[in-house]
Amino acid sequence: MYEVKYDQGKNRIYITLEGNMSLQEIDSYVSAVKKATDEAQPNFTVCLDGSKAAPFAPDVDKKSVEARDYLMKNGLKGLATIVDSAILKMHVNRTLKEMGNNVFATQAEADKYLDSL
């Protein structure tokens, strides 16, 4: 399951992931990320809450690259990811490295970092 929403006041996209993303869901997820990106102003930030998510399966991760590339090509200023699992943290650091990702334990810490950019 996922949720993608844009906060115009903060110029921030909030993405929440829970459980396992299926190959059937990934296309609608990519579309939702693109839609929110198109609503955002340049130099937007992204807060990705993966605290209840499982690492993407390789085939799902391969398709999710489209969303990451779209964010980076369309004005991403900063990314903060919320995770609480050591395994997920390693996965996130590997897959989001090129986006300048920073990992936090709580929403408050992630927002504080993104607000400082």
VENURPE-V138217 format. One record per backbone hydrogen bond with DSSP energy under -0.5 kcal/mol. CO is the residue of the C=O (numbers start at 0). NH is the residue of the N-H. E is the energy in kcal/mol with one decimal. If there is no record, write none. Layout:
BEGIN
CO,NH,E / CO,NH,E
END
This chain:
BEGIN
0,17,-2.7 / 2,15,-2.8 / 4,13,-3.3 / 5,7,-0.7 / 6,10,-1.2 / 6,11,-2.0 / 10,44,-2.0 / 11,6,-3.3 / 11,13,-0.5 / 12,14,-0.5 / 12,46,-2.7 / 13,4,-2.5 / 14,48,-3.5 / 15,2,-2.0 / 16,51,-0.7 / 18,53,-2.5 / 19,21,-0.5 / 21,25,-1.5 / 22,26,-0.5 / 24,28,-2.2 / 25,29,-2.7 / 26,30,-2.1 / 27,31,-2.2 / 28,32,-2.4 / 29,33,-2.4 / 30,34,-2.4 / 31,35,-2.3 / 32,36,-2.3 / 33,37,-2.4 / 34,38,-1.3 / 35,39,-1.3 / 43,76,-3.6 / 43,77,-0.9 / 44,12,-2.8 / 45,47,-0.6 / 45,79,-2.4 / 46,14,-2.7 / 46,48,-0.6 / 47,49,-0.9 / 47,81,-3.0 / 48,16,-2.6 / 49,52,-1.8 / 51,18,-3.4 / 56,60,-3.1 / 57,61,-2.1 / 58,62,-1.2 / 59,63,-1.9 / 60,64,-0.9 / 62,65,-1.2 / 63,66,-0.8 / 63,67,-1.7 / 64,68,-2.9 / 65,69,-1.9 / 66,70,-2.2 / 67,71,-2.2 / 68,72,-2.3 / 69,73,-0.8 / 70,73,-0.7 / 70,75,-1.4 / 71,74,-0.7 / 74,42,-0.8 / 74,43,-0.9 / 77,45,-2.3 / 78,101,-1.1 / 79,47,-2.9 / 80,82,-0.6 / 80,103,-3.1 / 81,49,-2.2 / 84,88,-2.6 / 85,89,-2.0 / 86,90,-2.0 / 87,91,-3.0 / 88,92,-2.6 / 89,93,-1.8 / 90,94,-2.7 / 91,95,-2.7 / 95,98,-1.6 / 95,100,-1.1 / 96,99,-1.9 / 99,78,-0.5 / 101,80,-2.9 / 103,82,-1.9 / 105,109,-2.0 / 106,110,-2.9 / 107,111,-2.3 / 108,112,-2.2 / 109,113,-2.6 / 110,114,-2.9 / 111,115,-1.1 / 112,115,-0.7 / 113,116,-1.1
END
